[in-house]
Amino acid sequence: MSGRGVKLFSVIAGTVTGNRGAEAMLETAVGRIRDRVPGAEFAVFSYYPTSDAALVTDPRVRVHSCTPAHLVLVLFPLSLLAAPFARFFGSVPAFFPRAVRDLAHSEALVDLAGVSFIDGREKFLPFNVLTILPAMLLGTPVFKLAQALGPFRNPVNRFAARLLSRCRLVVARGEVTLSHLRELRLPEDRLLEAPDVAFLFEARDALSDEGAEEAAAISARASDLRASGRDVVGLCPSAVIAGKAAKEGWDYIGFLAEIVQGLRTSGRAVLLFPNATRAAHPDKLRNNDLPLIAAVVDALAASEADDVR
């Protein structure tokens, strides 16, 4: 797809499927790069590669896998083998997989991992390392964008985080992360404090039209309710919080149902909406709030559920 003179950029750890925040980060990163480099093409490394490939409608965006298994068994070892070609000849031969060639021939890799290299999350360190190490081996500049990183007091985490010194730029979401990064003594000219890139999202950045009709129908319903004089309250259940509640032994679904009932009793209409969706896997709970919303509706009395959208 990339022709001579067309610039290619790689983006990793953002997805179109699942968490809407991750989707906004991915689409905004692509959109703002396009503003600066018209005609650019993109290789998106996703941990939902099959779902994302089916959803992305943009012909200048191709999707590769960055599932943990693919990182360990394919991308890392083959990037290691391809590194001499990339560094000494400036190109990776065609017999390497497209994902490795795309990564090697990219102008940069943008890493969007929401949190990484954090004490207490050592089980995720292999993923944190392998999202950026293959690009470094291939000589592709790495930009870690709007990250929550640190603290780095655990010796294992602190050792792994030394890899950050090889990034072209590390962006911290706030002062606390920035202070953690300074404890690693990273060069100041490679550090930047900035808000989440998702705040720069524009509608034209969308890479998928998933749920467009459903969203339009919900918006129309909310508009009708407001026009009738009713206040509409939006409520966004969280599967992440539901999981934590289950471990702690309290009824999150019942708690939300009580809130909805109270709002309805006061004359308000309630709009339940998800932050994360995996429509192709409606029963999966990870990165998917849809089963939780269905459970909240099921917990309501019939008269309440009829008016909840």
Disulfide bonds with the S-S distance in Angstrom:
none
